[in-house]
Amino acid sequence: MIRQIFLAGALAGLIATPALSAEAIEGTWLRPSTGTLVKFAPCGSAYCGTVLNGSYKGKSIGKLSGSGGNYKGKITDLAAGKTYTGKAKVSGNTMDLKGCVLAFCRGEKWNRK
């Protein structure tokens, strides 16, 4: 009887174990200033951003590495054709994305779609 209770408890523990969760940056994001949708997905040891709509559909906007809501890497401004050092901080359904050249930075808040 004790053995059956132990096995039932062990089996329940396996079933109740939560699945590994995705990184905070993964998913589809809306850039409010342009209406552009960008999907961040794993690519190697980083996360690549790909435009899902509009005139830049299918283009890469950069690659960011990190975890736990903090990421850094390269961000491309497709309209200007320039790549910048970038960083992103994800908190819930908001991502604060910044691109910098030397000491000059510009940023935008994106929303999870």
Phi and psi in degrees as a GROMACS rama.xvg file:
@    title "Ramachandran Plot"
@    xaxis  label "Phi"
@    yaxis  label "Psi"
@TYPE xy
-63.5142  -38.7734  ILE-2
-62.22  -40.215  ARG-3
-66.2411  -39.6896  GLN-4
-64.9072  -43.2714  ILE-5
-61.5678  -46.5559  PHE-6
-64.0513  -39.736  LEU-7
-64.0991  -40.7229  ALA-8
-66.3941  -41.8196  GLY-9
-64.1359  -42.7771  ALA-10
-64.6204  -40.7604  LEU-11
-63.2219  -37.8632  ALA-12
-64.1644  -37.6328  GLY-13
-67.5871  -41.3103  LEU-14
-68.49  -36.8947  ILE-15
-83.4354  -6.88884  ALA-16
-65.3031  125.352  THR-17
-69.5697  147.522  PRO-18
-71.0833  155.294  ALA-19
-61.9061  132.823  LEU-20
-90.0422  154.364  SER-21
-72.059  159.337  ALA-22
-65.2169  152.899  GLU-23
-59.3904  -32.0243  ALA-24
-77.4469  -20.3289  ILE-25
-65.9334  137.327  GLU-26
130.152  -170.81  GLY-27
-103.137  133.816  THR-28
-124.351  144.587  TRP-29
-102.764  124.997  LEU-30
-90.1126  103.684  ARG-31
-61.1143  -32.0669  PRO-32
-68.309  -23.5182  SER-33
-123.766  -12.5983  THR-34
77.5569  10.1527  GLY-35
-76.3275  137.668  THR-36
-101.726  131.988  LEU-37
-127.438  131.181  VAL-38
-105.543  126.247  LYS-39
-102.102  126.618  PHE-40
-140.218  155.72  ALA-41
-59.3914  139.108  PRO-42
-146.374  100.963  CYS-43
68.7939  -130.051  GLY-44
-94.9225  9.80263  SER-45
-125.213  -168.81  ALA-46
-129.461  121.953  TYR-47
-99.4978  139.383  CYS-48
-101.83  126.928  GLY-49
-125.479  132.335  THR-50
-72.2835  132.561  VAL-51
-100.38  -14.0878  LEU-52
-148.254  172.315  ASN-53
79.1385  -167.502  GLY-54
-70.788  -16.0131  SER-55
-105.314  18.181  TYR-56
-51.9768  131.472  LYS-57
87.8452  -8.59925  GLY-58
-84.0567  149.207  LYS-59
-84.6441  136.704  SER-60
-104.905  2.12955  ILE-61
139.564  -176.895  GLY-62
-139.58  127.903  LYS-63
-124.407  141.904  LEU-64
-116.52  152.616  SER-65
147.579  -168.632  GLY-66
-164.015  168.447  SER-67
63.973  22.7966  GLY-68
97.7223  -6.13588  GLY-69
-119.681  124.472  ASN-70
-137.021  152.467  TYR-71
-148.794  156.959  LYS-72
165.146  -136.082  GLY-73
-118.92  136.636  LYS-74
-124.748  134.337  ILE-75
-108.3  130.963  THR-76
-89.5466  101.029  ASP-77
-64.0987  -35.1616  LEU-78
-65.6322  -38.0052  ALA-79
-90.8619  -16.0278  ALA-80
69.7634  29.3086  GLY-81
-122.676  147.367  LYS-82
-112.236  137.023  THR-83
-125.449  159.547  TYR-84
-69.345  131.612  THR-85
-132.028  162.103  GLY-86
-149.671  153.864  LYS-87
-138.341  142.392  ALA-88
-125.112  121.291  LYS-89
-105.087  129.281  VAL-90
-134.796  105.775  SER-91
64.2072  -120.383  GLY-92
-102.758  20.2008  ASN-93
-124.339  136.49  THR-94
-122.283  124.739  MET-95
-96.3989  107.431  ASP-96
-108.538  131.151  LEU-97
-132.036  142.06  LYS-98
-121.486  138.566  GLY-99
-132.221  144.84  CYS-100
-126.941  121.096  VAL-101
53.5569  -120.569  LEU-102
-100.211  3.85812  ALA-103
-98.8381  122.498  PHE-104
-125.426  145.627  CYS-105
-127.583  143.764  ARG-106
-139.256  169.384  GLY-107
-154.612  148.123  GLU-108
-99.0718  126.302  LYS-109
-108.521  154.135  TRP-110
-115.943  139.484  ASN-111
-66.1975  137.753  ARG-112
